[in-house]
Amino acid sequence: MKLIISILAFTFLSFVSKAQMETLDFETFKLSVLKFHPLMVKAENLAQTGNGEVLKAKGNFDPTLSTNLNQKTFNGQEYYRTSNTTLKIPLWFGTNIKTGYEANRGDFVDNDAKLPSSGLWYAGVEIPLMQGFLYNERKFQLQQAENLQRMSISERQLAINDLLLDAYSTYWTWTEAYKKLTIANEGYTLAEARYKAAKEQVYAGENPPIDTVEALILLENRTIENTAAITQFNNSTLVLQTYLWNEQLKGVDIPKNVIPQITSTSKLESKFEYSKLDSLPSIQLAAYKVDLLALDVKWKKEQLKPTVNLNYNILNQPKGDYNLSQLSMQNYKFGITGYVPLFLRKERGGVRLAKLKMENAELDLNVKKREYDQKIKNLSNEINLQITNLVTQKRIVEHTKKLREAELEKFQAGESSLFMINSREQSYLSSENKLVEMEIKLEISNLKMKWLLNKL
């Protein structure tokens, strides 16, 4: 009876000590990581990088204003003064619209550059007749930037998913360490109570002194186990702290009286819904790479065409108070330039290399889809097995607990020994530890499945 009373007393004191603790539940931890972790800020910067690429590429379509002014004077004589101001507006399909004003004067101006004293207004177009007409470099760069923007969004989501998987897994590892510490404390408390009760029975002359040796050995073993559990919990707390930050992006320490959430969040079900693999960030990223390389193939093919550029300007001379006189199509400046390599070896080689890169990217995409599909199926089977084993392990814990309680009753009736009590109790504590391991393993497996399905 003294043994039972001592165990109940130590259990009550342990309960009072735990009641003073504060809990950091999983949802609170989750919100903290989502809101304050520096890698979340870094992930947002990835998306902003894509926006910057698009803005940069759109700059190729910005109107430009340019001025060219040249003057030469020597020994008081003005050799020439030339000026040309142009406003150019790029269009989507490769053509440039331009307008400007040109004025040249001086004793030594070239004949083809001589203009009326009032100068000339001009307006016209620059048109690539072959290479660059329907598909040009600035259009290619914008489409490339838009694709990079989509890739940056997928990369951002992947970075967030990786962070959350690591953080959430660390939380449940912390929970596992605490639960094992609780079990170790329970075992130590029972061993200490049993040792004290054994000593009291020896002092009372009820048992010989040798009976305390087995109780002492058990207490010393439980002391080692309890110390190891404390160290493991403290270390897991330090790891968890790396994921806790405040609004000023400074690390936050976990107080010693804070413990994790004890109850599991995982449901005993293995059905995970996902519509299409194409919607997953990792698959999207591989698909966007294929699209990016397809754009490169398209641009390389465009470079196989000859370069033929047409430049046409209508000319107009300002007269009197009017800047523009009557327009006439008879006054114009016209020119065509052309260029084509005779063998096109550089261009043909560029197309061939671009096609090979795109083909490899398509193969990588197909492999990745296959791998993801297999990973999801394999993990689903693993979760099914874990759920089955977890249900069985809970029954084992109940059975070992009943055996321990029955052995205690037999001991009180004088029909059992301290050795048998210790054996039954050790079996019970081991089954509890195994149950904790299986619960946390199921939690982390569910997290991995959510990570695969982009549902963290």
PAMI-903637 format. One record per residue (C-alpha): residue number from 1; x, y, z; residue in three letters. Coordinates in steps of 0.02 Angstrom, whole numbers, plus 32768, in hexadecimal, padded with zeros to 4 digits. Example, Ala and Ser with C-alpha at 12.3 -4.5 7.8 and 13.67 -1.06 7.14 Angstrom:
   num     xx     yy     zz   residu
     1   8267   7F1F   8186      ALA
     2   82AC   7FCB   8165      SER
end
This chain:
   num     xx     yy     zz   residu
     1   8000   8000   8000      MET
     2   8090   8078   8027      LYS
     3   80D0   805B   7F76      LEU
     4   8028   808C   7F28      ILE
     5   8019   8129   7F96      ILE
     6   80C9   8162   7F6A      SER
     7   80AA   814D   7EAF      ILE
     8   8008   81B1   7EB8      LEU
     9   805E   823D   7F18      ALA
    10   80EB   824F   7E9A      PHE
    11   8070   824B   7E09      THR
    12   800B   82D8   7E58      PHE
    13   80A6   8344   7E72      LEU
    14   80D7   8327   7DBC      SER
    15   8028   835D   7D84      PHE
    16   8032   83FE   7DEA      VAL
    17   80DB   8428   7D9D      SER
    18   8098   840F   7CEC      LYS
    19   8000   847B   7D11      ALA
    20   8074   8513   7D1D      GLN
    21   80B0   84FD   7C6B      MET
    22   8079   8562   7BD3      GLU
    23   8055   8512   7B2A      THR
    24   8097   8548   7A80      LEU
    25   8015   84F4   7A13      ASP
    26   8035   84C5   795E      PHE
    27   7FC2   8549   7912      GLU
    28   8017   85D7   7971      THR
    29   80C2   8597   793B      PHE
    30   8084   8586   7888      LYS
    31   8043   863A   7881      LEU
    32   80E6   867B   78CB      SER
    33   814E   8625   7844      VAL
    34   80DB   8661   77B9      LEU
    35   80DE   8714   77F6      LYS
    36   818C   8736   7839      PHE
    37   820C   86BB   77F6      HIS
    38   8292   8713   778B      PRO
    39   8288   868D   7705      LEU
    40   81D3   86BE   76E9      MET
    41   8210   876E   76C0      VAL
    42   8295   8723   764F      LYS
    43   820F   86BC   75F7      ALA
    44   81A9   8758   75D7      GLU
    45   8244   87A8   758C      ASN
    46   824C   8719   750E      LEU
    47   81A1   874C   74CC      ALA
    48   81D7   8802   74C6      GLN
    49   826F   87CE   745F      THR
    50   81FA   878A   73DA      GLY
    51   8198   882D   73DA      ASN
    52   823B   888B   73C2      GLY
    53   8269   881F   732C      GLU
    54   81C2   8848   72D9      VAL
    55   81D4   8902   72FC      LEU
    56   8284   88FF   72B3      LYS
    57   8249   88A6   7214      ALA
    58   81B9   8920   71FD      LYS
    59   823B   89A9   71F8      GLY
    60   8266   896E   7148      ASN
    61   81BD   89B5   7112      PHE
    62   81D9   8A5F   7162      ASP
    63   81DD   8AF5   70EC      PRO
    64   828A   8B43   70E0      THR
    65   82BE   8BF6   70C0      LEU
    66   836D   8C0F   707B      SER
    67   83D1   8CA7   7046      THR
    68   8470   8CB0   6FE1      ASN
    69   84C9   8D5A   6FD7      LEU
    70   8572   8D79   6F82      ASN
    71   85CC   8E1F   6F62      GLN
    72   8677   8E52   6F21      LYS
    73   86BD   8F04   6F1E      THR
    74   8771   8F33   6EF1      PHE
    75   87C3   8FDF   6EDB      ASN
    76   871A   9032   6EEC      GLY
    77   86CF   8FCB   6E61      GLN
    78   863E   8F54   6E82      GLU
    79   8667   8EB3   6E28      TYR
    80   85C2   8E5E   6E55      TYR
    81   8539   8E50   6ED4      ARG
    82   84C8   8DB8   6ECA      THR
    83   8439   8D84   6F3B      SER
    84   83BD   8CF5   6F35      ASN
    85   8336   8CD6   6FB9      THR
    86   82D0   8C37   6FAA      THR
    87   823A   8BEE   7006      LEU
    88   822E   8B32   6FE9      LYS
    89   819A   8AC4   701D      ILE
    90   81B6   8A05   7016      PRO
    91   811F   899C   6FE6      LEU
    92   80F4   88E9   701A      TRP
    93   8112   889A   6F6E      PHE
    94   81C2   88DE   6F52      GLY
    95   819E   8982   6EF8      THR
    96   81D9   8A2A   6F3D      ASN
    97   817B   8ACB   6F21      ILE
    98   81E6   8B66   6F28      LYS
    99   81DE   8C21   6F11      THR
   100   825E   8CA9   6F24      GLY
   101   82AE   8D4B   6EEE      TYR
   102   8355   8D5F   6E95      GLU
   103   83B6   8E00   6E74      ALA
   104   8462   8E10   6E23      ASN
   105   84C5   8EAA   6DF3      ARG
   106   8578   8EE3   6DD4      GLY
   107   85F4   8EFD   6D48      ASP
   108   8633   8E4B   6D45      PHE
   109   8594   8DE6   6D5B      VAL
   110   8592   8D4E   6CE9      ASP
   111   8523   8D62   6C50      ASN
   112   84B0   8CD3   6C82      ASP
   113   849A   8D23   6D2E      ALA
   114   846E   8DD3   6CF2      LYS
   115   83C0   8E09   6D27      LEU
   116   8355   8EA5   6D1A      PRO
   117   8382   8F2C   6D98      SER
   118   82E2   8F05   6DFA      SER
   119   8310   8E4D   6E05      GLY
   120   82A1   8DB7   6DE2      LEU
   121   821C   8D5B   6E43      TRP
   122   820E   8CA3   6E1F      TYR
   123   819D   8C13   6E50      ALA
   124   81AA   8B5F   6E1B      GLY
   125   81BE   8AA9   6E45      VAL
   126   8247   8A27   6E59      GLU
   127   8208   897C   6E23      ILE
   128   8266   88D6   6E29      PRO
   129   8225   8880   6D8C      LEU
   130   8262   87D1   6DB7      MET
   131   82BE   87AB   6E5B      GLN
   132   8265   8800   6EEA      GLY
   133   81C3   8830   6E91      PHE
   134   8149   87B9   6EE7      LEU
   135   81BC   8783   6F74      TYR
   136   8246   87F4   6FB3      ASN
   137   82C3   87FC   7040      GLU
   138   8261   8873   70B0      ARG
   139   81C6   8806   70A0      LYS
   140   8231   876E   70C8      PHE
   141   827B   87C3   7161      GLN
   142   81D0   87F5   71A4      LEU
   143   818A   8745   718F      GLN
   144   8228   8701   71E0      GLN
   145   8212   8778   7273      ALA
   146   815B   8749   7288      GLU
   147   818F   8693   728E      ASN
   148   8215   86BB   730E      LEU
   149   818F   8714   7373      GLN
   150   8125   8676   7376      ARG
   151   81C0   8611   73A3      MET
   152   81E7   8687   7433      SER
   153   8138   866C   747A      ILE
   154   8151   85AF   7475      SER
   155   81FF   85C1   74C1      GLU
   156   81B3   862D   754A      ARG
   157   8131   85A9   7572      GLN
   158   81B5   8520   7573      LEU
   159   8223   8585   75E9      ALA
   160   818E   85A2   765E      ILE
   161   815E   84E9   7658      ASN
   162   820F   84B3   7682      ASP
   163   8216   852C   7715      LEU
   164   816C   84F5   7758      LEU
   165   8195   843C   7748      LEU
   166   8236   8453   77AB      ASP
   167   81E3   84C3   782D      ALA
   168   8149   8458   7848      TYR
   169   81AF   83B7   7850      SER
   170   8220   8408   78D1      THR
   171   8189   8437   793A      TYR
   172   814B   8383   793F      TRP
   173   81FA   8344   7963      THR
   174   81F8   83BC   79F6      TRP
   175   8150   8374   7A2B      THR
   176   8197   82C4   7A1F      GLU
   177   8229   82F4   7A8F      ALA
   178   81B2   833F   7B0F      TYR
   179   813E   82A8   7B10      LYS
   180   81D3   8234   7B27      LYS
   181   820F   82A5   7BB4      LEU
   182   8165   8296   7C06      THR
   183   816F   81D8   7BFA      ILE
   184   8220   81DA   7C3D      ALA
   185   81E7   8249   7CCE      ASN
   186   815A   81D1   7CF1      GLU
   187   81D2   813E   7CF4      GLY
   188   824C   819A   7D63      TYR
   189   81C1   81CF   7DDB      THR
   190   8181   811D   7DEB      LEU
   191   8231   80D8   7E03      ALA
   192   8258   815A   7E88      GLU
   193   81B7   8139   7EE5      ALA
   194   81D6   807D   7EDD      ARG
   195   8287   8092   7F1F      TYR
   196   824D   80FD   7FB1      LYS
   197   81C3   8082   7FDA      ALA
   198   8241   7FF2   7FD4      ALA
   199   82B4   804D   804E      LYS
   200   8224   806F   80C5      GLU
   201   81F6   7FB6   80C3      GLN
   202   82AB   7F89   80EB      VAL
   203   82AF   8007   817C      TYR
   204   820C   7FBF   81BB      ALA
   205   8258   7F11   81B9      GLY
   206   81DB   7ED0   813A      GLU
   207   825E   7EA5   80B4      ASN
   208   831A   7E81   80B1      PRO
   209   8391   7F0F   8079      PRO
   210   83BC   7EB3   7FD7      ILE
   211   830C   7EDA   7F98      ASP
   212   833C   7F91   7F80      THR
   213   83C8   7F67   7F04      VAL
   214   8354   7F3E   7E73      GLU
   215   82EC   7FDA   7E95      ALA
   216   838D   8042   7E9A      LEU
   217   83CC   7FFA   7DF5      ILE
   218   8326   8024   7DA3      LEU
   219   832C   80D5   7DEA      LEU
   220   83DC   80F1   7DA8      GLU
   221   83AC   80B2   7CFB      ASN
   222   8313   8121   7CFA      ARG
   223   837F   81B5   7D31      THR
   224   83EF   819B   7C98      ILE
   225   8357   818D   7C26      GLU
   226   8308   8229   7C72      ASN
   227   83A8   828F   7C60      THR
   228   83B8   825A   7BA9      ALA
   229   8302   828A   7B8A      ALA
   230   831E   8336   7BD9      ILE
   231   83B6   8354   7B6C      THR
   232   8358   831C   7ACF      GLN
   233   82C6   8390   7AF7      PHE
   234   833A   8424   7B18      ASN
   235   8397   8406   7A75      ASN
   236   82F5   83F9   7A12      SER
   237   82BC   849C   7A63      THR
   238   835A   84F2   7A26      LEU
   239   833A   84B3   7975      VAL
   240   8285   84ED   797A      LEU
   241   82BD   859B   79AF      GLN
   242   8311   85B4   7907      THR
   243   8264   85C2   78B9      TYR
   244   8220   8644   7935      LEU
   245   8236   86FC   790B      TRP
   246   81E1   87A0   7939      ASN
   247   81A9   8836   78D2      GLU
   248   8258   8881   78DB      GLN
   249   829D   87E1   788C      LEU
   250   82F8   87B3   792D      LYS
   251   82FE   8702   796E      GLY
   252   8289   86D4   79FD      VAL
   253   82BA   865C   7A89      ASP
   254   823F   85DF   7AD2      ILE
   255   8229   85F4   7B8F      PRO
   256   824D   855B   7BFB      LYS
   257   8198   854D   7C34      ASN
   258   8155   853C   7B81      VAL
   259   8125   848F   7B43      ILE
   260   80E0   8451   7A9C      PRO
   261   8031   841C   7A6E      GLN
   262   8014   836B   7AAA      ILE
   263   7F80   833A   7A3E      THR
   264   7F9F   8304   798B      SER
   265   7F55   8361   78F7      THR
   266   7F5A   82CD   787F      SER
   267   7EBA   8272   7859      LYS
   268   7EBC   81B6   7841      LEU
   269   7E98   81C2   7788      GLU
   270   7F04   81AE   76EF      SER
   271   7E9D   8200   7666      LYS
   272   7EF3   8295   7617      PHE
   273   7E9F   82EB   7586      GLU
   274   7F00   8339   74F8      TYR
   275   7EBC   8363   744F      SER
   276   7F51   8375   73DA      LYS
   277   800C   8366   73EE      LEU
   278   801C   83FB   7379      ASP
   279   7FDD   846D   7404      SER
   280   806D   8442   7479      LEU
   281   80F7   84C8   7485      PRO
   282   8186   8451   7460      SER
   283   812F   8410   73C3      ILE
   284   80FF   84C1   7390      GLN
   285   81B3   84F9   73A2      LEU
   286   81F0   846E   732F      ALA
   287   8164   8496   72B2      ALA
   288   8191   854F   72B3      TYR
   289   8245   8520   728D      LYS
   290   8208   84C2   71F3      VAL
   291   81A3   855C   71BF      ASP
   292   823B   85CA   71D9      LEU
   293   82A5   855D   716A      LEU
   294   821A   8555   70E7      ALA
   295   8223   8612   70DC      LEU
   296   82DE   8604   70C1      ASP
   297   82C2   8588   7033      VAL
   298   8244   85FE   6FE4      LYS
   299   82BD   8691   6FED      TRP
   300   834E   8629   6FA9      LYS
   301   82E2   85F5   6F14      LYS
   302   82B9   86AB   6EF4      GLU
   303   8372   86CE   6EE4      GLN
   304   837C   8658   6E50      LEU
   305   8322   86DC   6DE9      LYS
   306   8385   8763   6D8D      PRO
   307   838C   880E   6DDE      THR
   308   8335   888B   6D6C      VAL
   309   8304   8934   6DB8      ASN
   310   829E   89BB   6D62      LEU
   311   82AD   8A70   6D99      ASN
   312   8230   8AEE   6D51      TYR
   313   8219   8BA5   6D86      ASN
   314   81A7   8C2D   6D43      ILE
   315   8201   8CD5   6D42      LEU
   316   81B3   8D7F   6D63      ASN
   317   81FF   8E2E   6D63      GLN
   318   81BD   8EAD   6DE2      PRO
   319   8184   8F51   6D8C      LYS
   320   8154   8FF6   6DDB      GLY
   321   80E9   8FE9   6E77      ASP
   322   80BD   8F35   6E50      TYR
   323   812F   8EAC   6E89      ASN
   324   80EC   8E38   6E06      LEU
   325   80CA   8E62   6D4F      SER
   326   805B   8DFC   6CDF      GLN
   327   808E   8D46   6CEA      LEU
   328   80C6   8CF2   6C4B      SER
   329   80F4   8C3C   6C2D      MET
   330   8172   8C7D   6BAF      GLN
   331   81E0   8CB7   6C3E      ASN
   332   8227   8C1F   6C94      TYR
   333   82C2   8BC4   6CCC      LYS
   334   82C7   8B0B   6CA9      PHE
   335   8343   8A80   6CC8      GLY
   336   8354   89C2   6CD4      ILE
   337   83DF   8963   6D29      THR
   338   83FA   88A8   6D1F      GLY
   339   846A   8825   6D6D      TYR
   340   8472   8767   6D63      VAL
   341   84FD   86EA   6D8E      PRO
   342   851C   8678   6CFA      LEU
   343   8522   85D2   6D59      PHE
   344   84BE   85FE   6DF6      LEU
   345   8527   8584   6E5B      ARG
   346   8520   85EC   6EF9      LYS
   347   8463   85FF   6EEC      GLU
   348   8442   8549   6EBF      ARG
   349   84B1   8510   6F4E      GLY
   350   8453   8583   6FC4      GLY
   351   83AC   8536   6F90      VAL
   352   83EF   8486   6FA4      ARG
   353   8433   84A7   7053      LEU
   354   8393   84FF   7089      ALA
   355   832A   846B   704D      LYS
   356   8398   83F0   70AC      LEU
   357   8389   8455   714C      LYS
   358   82CD   845D   713A      MET
   359   82C3   83A2   7118      GLU
   360   8328   837E   71B5      ASN
   361   82B7   83F1   721A      ALA
   362   821E   8395   71D9      GLU
   363   826B   82EF   720C      LEU
   364   8291   8336   72B9      ASP
   365   81DC   836F   72C7      LEU
   366   8199   82C2   729C      ASN
   367   8210   8270   7317      VAL
   368   81E0   82EA   73A1      LYS
   369   8126   82C9   7385      LYS
   370   8144   820F   738F      ARG
   371   81AE   8221   742C      GLU
   372   812D   828E   7483      TYR
   373   80A2   8216   7458      ASP
   374   8105   8184   74A1      GLN
   375   8137   81E8   753C      LYS
   376   8081   8211   755F      ILE
   377   804A   815C   754B      LYS
   378   80DB   8119   75B3      ASN
   379   80BE   8196   763F      LEU
   380   8004   8171   763D      SER
   381   8029   80B8   7655      ASN
   382   80A3   80E1   76E0      GLU
   383   8022   814C   7739      ILE
   384   7FA2   80BF   772C      ASN
   385   801D   804A   777F      LEU
   386   8048   80C8   7806      GLN
   387   7F8F   80E1   7830      ILE
   388   7F74   8025   783F      THR
   389   800E   8011   78AE      ASN
   390   7FDD   80A7   7918      LEU
   391   7F32   805D   7940      VAL
   392   7F85   7FB9   796F      THR
   393   8008   8010   79DA      GLN
   394   7F81   806C   7A3D      LYS
   395   7F36   7FC3   7A6A      ARG
   396   7FE2   7F84   7A9C      ILE
   397   7FF7   8018   7B12      VAL
   398   7F4E   7FF1   7B61      GLU
   399   7F7B   7F3A   7B75      HIS
   400   8025   7F5B   7BC3      THR
   401   7FD7   7FD9   7C3A      LYS
   402   7F57   7F58   7C74      LYS
   403   7FE3   7ED8   7C8E      LEU
   404   8045   7F55   7CF7      ARG
   405   7FAD   7F7E   7D62      GLU
   406   7F85   7EC6   7D79      ALA
   407   8038   7EA3   7DAD      GLU
   408   802E   7F2E   7E2F      LEU
   409   7F92   7EDE   7E78      GLU
   410   7FE7   7E34   7E7E      LYS
   411   807E   7E84   7ED4      PHE
   412   8011   7ED1   7F59      GLN
   413   7FC4   7E25   7F75      ALA
   414   8071   7DDA   7F88      GLY
   415   8065   7D74   7EE7      GLU
   416   80E6   7DD3   7E7E      SER
   417   8193   7E1E   7E8A      SER
   418   81E3   7EC8   7E6E      LEU
   419   823C   7E80   7DD7      PHE
   420   8196   7E55   7D84      MET
   421   814F   7F01   7DAA      ILE
   422   81E8   7F54   7D5D      ASN
   423   81DC   7EE3   7CC4      SER
   424   8124   7F09   7CA7      ARG
   425   8141   7FC2   7CC3      GLU
   426   81D4   7FC8   7C4B      GLN
   427   816B   7F73   7BC6      SER
   428   80E2   7FF5   7BE0      TYR
   429   8159   8089   7BD7      LEU
   430   81AE   8043   7B3B      SER
   431   8106   802D   7AE4      SER
   432   80D9   80E1   7B11      GLU
   433   817C   811F   7AC6      ASN
   434   815E   80BC   7A28      LYS
   435   80AE   8102   7A1C      LEU
   436   80F3   81B3   7A26      VAL
   437   8171   818D   799D      GLU
   438   80E8   8148   792D      MET
   439   8075   81DD   794B      GLU
   440   80FD   825A   791E      ILE
   441   8132   81F3   7888      LYS
   442   807F   81FA   7848      LEU
   443   807B   82B7   7865      GLU
   444   811A   82CF   77FF      ILE
   445   80DE   8258   7776      SER
   446   803F   82BE   7766      ASN
   447   80A9   835C   775B      LEU
   448   8111   830F   76D1      LYS
   449   8073   82E1   7672      MET
   450   8032   8393   7683      LYS
   451   80DC   83D1   7649      TRP
   452   80D1   8363   75AE      LEU
   453   8020   83A0   758B      LEU
   454   8045   8458   75AF      ASN
   455   7FC8   845C   7640      LYS
   456   8037   848F   76D2      LEU
end
